Amino acid sequence: MKKLITLLIVALLIGVESSPAQFLKNLGKRAEEAAKRTVEDRVEQESAEKTDEALDTILEPGSKEKSNKQNSETTEDPDYPGQDYQEDQVYQEEATLDMEEDLGPQNSSDESISVYSKFDFVPGDNLLFFEDFSNDYIGDFPSKWNTNGTGEVVTINDDPQKWFGMKPGHSVYYIPDLPSLPEEYTIEFDLLAIGLDQQTGSTTVLKIILSDDSAFKLGNYAMAQMSFCQYAPIAMRVRNSTGDINNEIAADNREAVKNQPHVSIAVNKQRFRLWLNEKKYIDIPRLIPAETILKALKFELLYFKEGKEQLFITNLKVAEGGQDLRRKLIEEGSVSTNGILFNSGSANLLPQSMGIIRQISQVLQQESNMTLRIVGHTDSDGDDNSNLMLSTKRAEAVKDILINQYQINPARLQAEGKGETEPVGDNDTADGKAQNRRVEFIKM
């Protein structure tokens, strides 16, 4: 109720300069939207709390009472009774984190490649945005993001990879500076969750929101919600602003979220699909509201416990397209993609690249007389000779997967590397470097 009253007061202050009729109209609309959101979130939260209580009784009788006793001196969130709340949450002073937790698999393996062999996500081929925080200083909020909360760029142990640490908070959004989104595009990013254990509850969630508002209102939106609960499987939740979709999808992602998962999203007009690692969890034909021009991608974290549970993101890539590369290769004779990924500085293929390689294999299986040249390219980091060798090894790695995983005749494939000699983007920017790290398939 306090939140609703606050929103009404803000609406009153905003509307004072408009005409009385327009002011009343705007006030009524804002009040209706605020009330609707408050009711929806309260129902969602109360449902989650009931789930937690039921599961606590089944899995660990008495644990809920113990937890409540330990937290009896904390202040409650006025909108969500029973949840710990702190008015001023400050990020830890040390930007470089020391961790003993298992960070999950860092390199690809034959086993993981095999698991991903049926992965059907294909990333877009026209890069719109890429963020690995390489141009940001440790301890700073990233320059190409906006928020009404707080956060900072960090490194983990001795790994040079930078991560962006986000803080939980109701209606606290983290928004990368994207251009207006096209009708067809893909989103990819890596997550790292720290501090998850059997006490991580069902209200510990990440909301991924697509909205027509580029600031801190929901606007017209489509949302997918992922739980980080560890003591029981918690469904993923999907919702949009029209209200015709607001439901749960059964899921058990407990192991996946603990082990540095890769999230892949494909938007094709109104259709929304989401994969976590190799598994597709969401595929809804009309989740995106009709005739909505989406402008923003927003992340919202809820109820990660301060000082215990943290969530980090990196390698965010948004690309236009995501079309069927099979048709393009057959009709045009070549395709170029930056969606085939490797570990930094190596030819170790990341398994989430398998969606593209799978499509290439299907073309070769259908077109039995086709032969292909596989060409690897790198950005300008490192010296020329090293990049030439690296690009050649990467092309060979793709060739080996086509041979060993999909049984393509080796005589039909050639691999070569071009190193950094044929850039298509600016090597002084993260976006440009991401464009230059690519693999071409050329019909011979």
Secondary structure, 3 states (H helix, E strand, C coil): CHHHHHHHHHHHHHHCCCCHHHHHHHHHHHHHHHHHHHHHHHHHHHHHHHHHHHHHHHHCCCHHHHHHHHCCCCEEECCEEEEEECCCCCCCCCCEECCCCCCCCCCCCHHHHHHHHHCCCCCCCEEEEEECCCCCCCCCCCCCEEECCCEEEEEECCEEEEEEEECCCCCCCEEECCCCCCCEEEEEEEEEEECCCCCCCCCCEEEEEEECCCCCCCCCEEEEEEECCCCCCCCEEEEECCCCCEEEECCCCHHHHHCCCEEEEEEECCEEEEEECCEEEEEECCCCCCCCCCCEEEEEEECCCCCCCEEEEEEEEEEECCCCHHHHHHHHCEEEECCCCECCCCCCECHHHHHHHHHHHHHHHHCCCCCEEEEEECCCCCCHHHHHHHHHHHHHHHHHHHHHCCCCCHHHEEEEEEECCCCCCCCCCHHHHHHHCEEEEEEC
